[in-house]
Amino acid sequence: MKEVDYYSDILNYFLQIMEEHFSNKNFQFWGGTTNIKNTILEIPDKYDSLRKKLLLEIIPVETDIDIICYNNNNGNYLIIILEVKVGNLTLNHLSQLMGYLNVTGISIGLLINIHYGLSSNFMEIVEIKPKLLDYDIIQESRRNIKIGLVNWNPKTGLKLRFYGKNPINSIDILLEIIARELKS
């Protein structure tokens, strides 16, 4: 199977976890595949001001998966980019995700591989240079970029496995980041 064949399952998995975890909050979640602009355009008319704001602020790139998280109470939002790869993750894959994050102004990304793991060279690089996954960038303003490395195994009950030495090393950490960014 190709990576695109997994997009829908991965997106639905993350949306379900977020919606269940934040069921008592006034949060909304929207997700899409292949182009972040399409996801923004799918935001319901009820949230037209958010949609217009995002269309002005976010440079449209062709992402594998993107998720928009929104707090109805205060208007705070967070966008997460998920880049999916079949086979071992490499430095080239990380560079692609970093490029998307830098260009769009989005601060959270997950690099997901299907079935495999990290190439030995990439594992060594991440061990030696963990700041590759958690760094500050200064463009219009300072922002912190956080990247999680994730394994997706659709054949097991435990579909998600986060790699230990990265700033988003569990689903709980990801949910904490979402809560912090959307805080009232």
C-alpha positions in Angstrom: 0.0 0.0 0.0 1.1 3.6 -0.6 1.2 6.2 2.1 -1.9 8.0 0.8 -3.9 4.8 1.5 -3.4 5.4 5.2 -4.3 9.1 5.4 -7.9 8.7 6.2 -7.4 6.1 9.0 -4.6 8.2 10.6 -6.7 11.4 10.4 -9.8 9.7 11.8 -7.7 8.2 14.6 -6.3 11.5 15.7 -9.6 13.3 15.4 -11.3 10.7 17.5 -8.7 10.9 20.3 -8.9 14.7 20.3 -12.7 14.8 20.3 -12.9 12.2 23.1 -10.2 13.8 25.2 -11.7 17.3 24.9 -15.4 16.3 24.9 -16.1 18.5 28.0 -14.4 21.5 26.3 -15.8 23.9 23.8 -13.3 22.8 21.2 -13.7 22.1 17.5 -11.5 19.9 15.3 -11.3 19.8 11.5 -8.9 17.7 9.5 -8.1 17.0 5.9 -5.6 15.5 3.5 -3.5 16.6 0.6 -3.8 20.4 1.0 -4.1 22.7 4.0 -6.2 25.2 2.0 -8.8 22.6 1.4 -9.1 21.9 5.1 -9.5 25.6 5.8 -12.2 25.9 3.2 -14.1 23.0 4.8 -14.5 24.9 8.0 -18.3 25.4 8.4 -19.8 28.8 7.6 -20.5 29.3 11.3 -16.8 29.9 11.7 -16.4 32.2 8.7 -14.2 34.7 10.5 -11.7 31.9 11.5 -11.8 30.6 7.9 -11.0 34.0 6.5 -8.2 34.6 9.0 -6.6 31.3 8.2 -6.8 31.9 4.5 -4.9 35.1 5.0 -2.4 33.8 7.5 -1.5 30.3 6.3 0.5 29.7 3.1 -1.2 26.8 1.4 1.1 23.8 1.1 0.3 20.2 0.0 0.4 18.5 3.4 -0.3 14.8 3.8 -2.7 15.5 6.8 -3.5 18.6 8.7 -5.7 19.2 11.7 -7.1 22.5 12.8 -7.9 22.7 16.6 -10.2 25.6 17.7 -11.4 27.0 21.0 -14.9 28.4 20.6 -14.6 30.4 23.9 -11.6 32.5 23.0 -10.9 32.0 19.3 -7.4 30.4 19.9 -6.4 27.9 17.3 -3.6 25.5 16.6 -2.8 23.6 13.4 -0.9 20.4 13.3 0.8 19.0 10.2 1.2 15.2 9.9 3.7 14.0 7.3 3.3 10.3 6.5 6.0 8.0 5.1 6.0 4.3 4.3 9.4 2.8 5.2 12.1 4.0 7.5 12.1 7.7 8.4 15.2 9.6 7.2 16.7 13.1 7.6 15.1 14.0 4.2 11.6 13.3 5.5 12.3 15.5 8.6 13.6 18.2 6.4 10.4 18.1 4.3 8.3 18.5 7.5 10.5 21.3 8.8 10.1 23.1 5.5 6.3 22.9 5.7 6.3 24.2 9.3 8.7 27.0 8.5 6.8 28.2 5.4 3.3 28.0 6.9 4.1 29.4 10.3 2.7 26.2 12.0 4.5 25.1 15.1 3.5 21.5 15.6 4.3 18.6 13.3 4.3 14.8 13.5 6.4 12.7 11.2 4.7 9.3 11.0 6.1 6.2 9.4 4.1 3.1 8.5 5.3 -0.3 9.8 9.0 0.5 10.0 11.1 2.8 12.2 13.9 5.3 11.9 16.8 4.6 9.6 20.0 3.9 11.7 21.6 7.0 10.4 18.5 9.1 11.2 18.3 7.5 14.7 21.9 8.5 15.3 21.3 12.1 14.2 18.3 12.5 16.4 20.2 11.1 19.4 23.1 13.4 18.8 21.0 16.5 17.9 17.7 16.3 19.7 17.1 20.1 19.1 16.3 19.2 15.5 12.9 18.2 16.9 12.4 21.2 19.3 13.8 24.5 18.1 13.0 28.2 18.0 12.6 30.1 14.8 12.5 33.8 14.4 10.6 35.2 11.4 7.9 37.8 12.1 8.0 36.7 15.7 9.7 34.1 17.7 8.0 30.7 17.8 8.9 27.3 19.1 8.7 24.3 16.6 8.0 20.9 18.1 8.1 17.7 16.0 7.1 14.2 17.1 8.4 11.0 15.5 5.6 8.4 15.4 5.2 4.8 14.2 1.8 3.8 12.9 1.1 0.1 12.7 -2.4 -0.5 11.3 -2.3 -4.2 12.0 -2.0 -4.0 15.8 -4.4 -2.8 18.5 -1.7 -0.3 19.5 -1.6 1.7 16.3 0.6 4.5 17.6 4.1 4.4 19.0 6.0 7.6 19.7 9.8 7.5 19.8 11.2 8.4 23.2 13.7 11.2 22.6 11.5 13.8 21.0 9.4 16.7 22.4 6.1 15.0 21.5 6.8 11.5 22.8 3.2 10.4 23.6 -0.3 11.2 22.7 -0.7 12.6 26.2 2.0 15.2 25.5 0.3 16.1 22.2 -3.0 16.6 24.0 -1.3 18.7 26.7 0.2 20.9 23.9 -3.2 21.3 22.3 -4.8 22.2 25.7 -2.0 24.7 26.5 -2.3 26.4 23.0 -6.1 26.6 23.1 -6.3 27.6 26.8 -8.9 30.0 27.9 
